[in-house]
């Protein structure tokens, strides 16, 4: 929930306290005039009066400085105390990413933030203080500093101290304090971690699914990486299969080029592998282009051990400082090449490669308007050149920028509010009986509590991350049905009516062909408890896909493929005996190979992932519309 403050500008008092030079100058001038006027009648002349006035003014100015320092600190403490009494977000560290977040929040007139910053000389502190945000200066690892935290009103905490190790260390301290105080109010803790191995270790050690105490805590821990958010932002505006329908309406193989060798490239590849699951199981190959592409491919496979079960990787060793890099027609003009993504962690290099691609590789097709491949390059600070390229589509057709820090570091992205809401709704319906008209009044405390209770009691973090991955794939499923989602101000009830009407219309023929009426699915869903009930009760398989010729069954298959991909990418392996602690699962195989009833029954989950889309989106404030 966005918390807004109607205060448009700081008070005059705080302006004077903050702008010491102006305040001291005003006070000195007034003191000088006062002393001069009072002294003049009794002095021996103007010169003596001026000297006396200057001496008095200097004494006053020194006193004013001391008073300002005292009152400035006192005023800031009162601001902090005032914010802590209301719903707020706490930010730890004031580096580039958190500063961008707070700048965006100032633009949105949101001031309920408390900032912890060790560097008292950080020139951004005064700006945020003047706006009305609270500032706590000093070492956050000092116990006395953390004592002021108010978990009753803290909605979220964002930790970004500029160092993964410090971020993890602080997160563990806050988690322990939250547990000790046994607060019942929900808290989201967002921890900036770039190193994925450390990220995994953090989750394994500090989010313990077997701890009964943790199940009562409404503590949601989310790791945040700028590069991960940049990758998600890229795919908010791009489909892996390209802009049109050539790929998705066929079973053709397709290709993506990734030019990069750092964290952004790794995150682009990871998210691509999670999303690239089309109804016709089109095979994707990602071409890794770099002077050390083979070594980078090995790094990708080490980071995501099961990725070769999901897509193909091809290393193209080539130096962008050579002309041959840009004259490789077999690469740059490959059939069904949907994207070229230039994503080094160095934006200067990205711009240089993109400019050479435009001039040396794609100029002819750009001029003739025959270029279908979309060329995107990461520009972390959107300079004039980037804005010109994005704005002049006449000259720079199919060239785009992404990953601008200002656009990435928003509250919505950092706190991931929309995707998390949809993920919570996915989690809420998971393994429940089918309710085709499921609707939730999220303003109703008991409803919100029921959704949160199930979300926070989820036994493994991987389940939550899988729910989020499912929410990210919704756009692809909609595209397959020639639909899209659009943010709307309409009520959830109205949206559900509109969404169901359009969505069910798109699948009406398929559902009639398969006999999947609401009543049939509702009755079938009552078999689900047999999967986890003690004792043996025969499972009745009333439906399982067999032909995969209609779109609904293709979507069911693509959802299972997406689920498989998520687990492969996160180090899971197939085993006849499921063990979450060991990352082993008995369902980690193609849907067509399911023969056991307990496996075949899980197709209900894949069916839910499609049929509940109108409900998820309506409850999250989205309307489904036709793609024209």
Secondary structure as the mmCIF struct_conf table of DSSP 4:
data_model
#
loop_
_struct_conf.conf_type_id
_struct_conf.id
_struct_conf.beg_label_comp_id
_struct_conf.beg_label_asym_id
_struct_conf.beg_label_seq_id
_struct_conf.end_label_comp_id
_struct_conf.end_label_asym_id
_struct_conf.end_label_seq_id
BEND BEND1 UNK A 9 UNK A 9
HELX_RH_AL_P HELX_RH_AL_P1 UNK A 12 UNK A 18
HELX_RH_AL_P HELX_RH_AL_P2 UNK A 20 UNK A 40
TURN_TY1_P TURN_TY1_P1 UNK A 41 UNK A 42
BEND BEND2 UNK A 43 UNK A 45
HELX_RH_AL_P HELX_RH_AL_P3 UNK A 46 UNK A 84
TURN_TY1_P TURN_TY1_P2 UNK A 85 UNK A 85
BEND BEND3 UNK A 86 UNK A 87
STRN STRN1 UNK A 88 UNK A 92
BEND BEND4 UNK A 95 UNK A 95
HELX_RH_AL_P HELX_RH_AL_P4 UNK A 96 UNK A 107
TURN_TY1_P TURN_TY1_P3 UNK A 108 UNK A 109
STRN STRN2 UNK A 113 UNK A 117
BEND BEND5 UNK A 118 UNK A 118
TURN_TY1_P TURN_TY1_P4 UNK A 120 UNK A 121
TURN_TY1_P TURN_TY1_P5 UNK A 123 UNK A 124
HELX_RH_AL_P HELX_RH_AL_P5 UNK A 125 UNK A 131
TURN_TY1_P TURN_TY1_P6 UNK A 132 UNK A 132
STRN STRN3 UNK A 134 UNK A 137
BEND BEND6 UNK A 138 UNK A 138
TURN_TY1_P TURN_TY1_P7 UNK A 140 UNK A 141
BEND BEND7 UNK A 142 UNK A 142
HELX_RH_AL_P HELX_RH_AL_P6 UNK A 143 UNK A 146
TURN_TY1_P TURN_TY1_P8 UNK A 147 UNK A 148
TURN_TY1_P TURN_TY1_P9 UNK A 151 UNK A 153
STRN STRN4 UNK A 154 UNK A 159
BEND BEND8 UNK A 162 UNK A 162
HELX_RH_AL_P HELX_RH_AL_P7 UNK A 164 UNK A 181
TURN_TY1_P TURN_TY1_P10 UNK A 182 UNK A 182
BEND BEND9 UNK A 185 UNK A 185
STRN STRN5 UNK A 187 UNK A 192
HELX_RH_AL_P HELX_RH_AL_P8 UNK A 196 UNK A 206
BEND BEND10 UNK A 207 UNK A 207
TURN_TY1_P TURN_TY1_P11 UNK A 209 UNK A 210
TURN_TY1_P TURN_TY1_P12 UNK A 212 UNK A 213
HELX_RH_3T_P HELX_RH_3T_P1 UNK A 214 UNK A 216
STRN STRN6 UNK A 219 UNK A 224
HELX_RH_AL_P HELX_RH_AL_P9 UNK A 226 UNK A 236
BEND BEND11 UNK A 237 UNK A 237
TURN_TY1_P TURN_TY1_P13 UNK A 240 UNK A 241
BEND BEND12 UNK A 243 UNK A 245
TURN_TY1_P TURN_TY1_P14 UNK A 246 UNK A 249
BEND BEND13 UNK A 250 UNK A 250
STRN STRN7 UNK A 254 UNK A 259
BEND BEND14 UNK A 262 UNK A 262
HELX_RH_AL_P HELX_RH_AL_P10 UNK A 263 UNK A 275
TURN_TY1_P TURN_TY1_P15 UNK A 279 UNK A 280
STRN STRN8 UNK A 284 UNK A 290
TURN_TY1_P TURN_TY1_P16 UNK A 291 UNK A 292
HELX_RH_AL_P HELX_RH_AL_P11 UNK A 293 UNK A 303
BEND BEND15 UNK A 304 UNK A 304
TURN_TY1_P TURN_TY1_P17 UNK A 305 UNK A 306
HELX_RH_3T_P HELX_RH_3T_P2 UNK A 307 UNK A 309
TURN_TY1_P TURN_TY1_P18 UNK A 310 UNK A 310
STRN STRN9 UNK A 312 UNK A 317
TURN_TY1_P TURN_TY1_P19 UNK A 320 UNK A 321
BEND BEND16 UNK A 322 UNK A 322
HELX_RH_AL_P HELX_RH_AL_P12 UNK A 323 UNK A 326
TURN_TY1_P TURN_TY1_P20 UNK A 327 UNK A 327
HELX_RH_AL_P HELX_RH_AL_P13 UNK A 329 UNK A 332
TURN_TY1_P TURN_TY1_P21 UNK A 333 UNK A 333
TURN_TY1_P TURN_TY1_P22 UNK A 335 UNK A 336
STRN STRN10 UNK A 337 UNK A 342
BEND BEND17 UNK A 345 UNK A 345
HELX_RH_AL_P HELX_RH_AL_P14 UNK A 347 UNK A 356
HELX_RH_PI_P HELX_RH_PI_P1 UNK A 357 UNK A 361
BEND BEND18 UNK A 362 UNK A 362
HELX_RH_AL_P HELX_RH_AL_P15 UNK A 363 UNK A 368
TURN_TY1_P TURN_TY1_P23 UNK A 369 UNK A 369
BEND BEND19 UNK A 373 UNK A 373
STRN STRN11 UNK A 374 UNK A 378
BEND BEND20 UNK A 380 UNK A 381
HELX_RH_AL_P HELX_RH_AL_P16 UNK A 384 UNK A 391
TURN_TY1_P TURN_TY1_P24 UNK A 393 UNK A 395
BEND BEND21 UNK A 396 UNK A 396
TURN_TY1_P TURN_TY1_P25 UNK A 397 UNK A 398
STRN STRN12 UNK A 399 UNK A 402
HELX_RH_AL_P HELX_RH_AL_P17 UNK A 405 UNK A 408
BEND BEND22 UNK A 409 UNK A 410
HELX_RH_AL_P HELX_RH_AL_P18 UNK A 411 UNK A 415
TURN_TY1_P TURN_TY1_P26 UNK A 416 UNK A 416
HELX_RH_AL_P HELX_RH_AL_P19 UNK A 417 UNK A 429
TURN_TY1_P TURN_TY1_P27 UNK A 430 UNK A 431
BEND BEND23 UNK A 432 UNK A 432
HELX_LH_PP_P HELX_LH_PP_P1 UNK A 433 UNK A 434
TURN_TY1_P TURN_TY1_P28 UNK A 436 UNK A 437
TURN_TY1_P TURN_TY1_P29 UNK A 442 UNK A 443
BEND BEND24 UNK A 444 UNK A 444
HELX_RH_AL_P HELX_RH_AL_P20 UNK A 445 UNK A 456
TURN_TY1_P TURN_TY1_P30 UNK A 457 UNK A 457
BEND BEND25 UNK A 459 UNK A 459
HELX_RH_AL_P HELX_RH_AL_P21 UNK A 461 UNK A 472
TURN_TY1_P TURN_TY1_P31 UNK A 473 UNK A 473
HELX_RH_AL_P HELX_RH_AL_P22 UNK A 474 UNK A 480
TURN_TY1_P TURN_TY1_P32 UNK A 481 UNK A 482
STRN STRN13 UNK A 483 UNK A 487
BEND BEND26 UNK A 490 UNK A 490
HELX_RH_AL_P HELX_RH_AL_P23 UNK A 492 UNK A 514
TURN_TY1_P TURN_TY1_P33 UNK A 515 UNK A 515
HELX_RH_AL_P HELX_RH_AL_P24 UNK A 518 UNK A 525
TURN_TY1_P TURN_TY1_P34 UNK A 526 UNK A 527
HELX_RH_3T_P HELX_RH_3T_P3 UNK A 528 UNK A 531
TURN_TY1_P TURN_TY1_P35 UNK A 532 UNK A 532
BEND BEND27 UNK A 533 UNK A 535
HELX_LH_PP_P HELX_LH_PP_P2 UNK A 538 UNK A 540
BEND BEND28 UNK A 550 UNK A 550
HELX_RH_AL_P HELX_RH_AL_P25 UNK A 551 UNK A 569
TURN_TY1_P TURN_TY1_P36 UNK A 570 UNK A 571
STRN STRN14 UNK A 573 UNK A 574
BEND BEND29 UNK A 576 UNK A 577
STRN STRN15 UNK A 579 UNK A 579
TURN_TY1_P TURN_TY1_P37 UNK A 580 UNK A 583
STRN STRN16 UNK A 584 UNK A 585
TURN_TY1_P TURN_TY1_P38 UNK A 586 UNK A 587
BEND BEND30 UNK A 589 UNK A 589
HELX_RH_3T_P HELX_RH_3T_P4 UNK A 591 UNK A 593
BEND BEND31 UNK A 596 UNK A 596
HELX_RH_AL_P HELX_RH_AL_P26 UNK A 597 UNK A 600
TURN_TY1_P TURN_TY1_P39 UNK A 601 UNK A 602
HELX_RH_AL_P HELX_RH_AL_P27 UNK A 603 UNK A 611
TURN_TY1_P TURN_TY1_P40 UNK A 612 UNK A 612
HELX_RH_AL_P HELX_RH_AL_P28 UNK A 613 UNK A 619
TURN_TY1_P TURN_TY1_P41 UNK A 620 UNK A 621
STRN STRN17 UNK A 622 UNK A 626
#
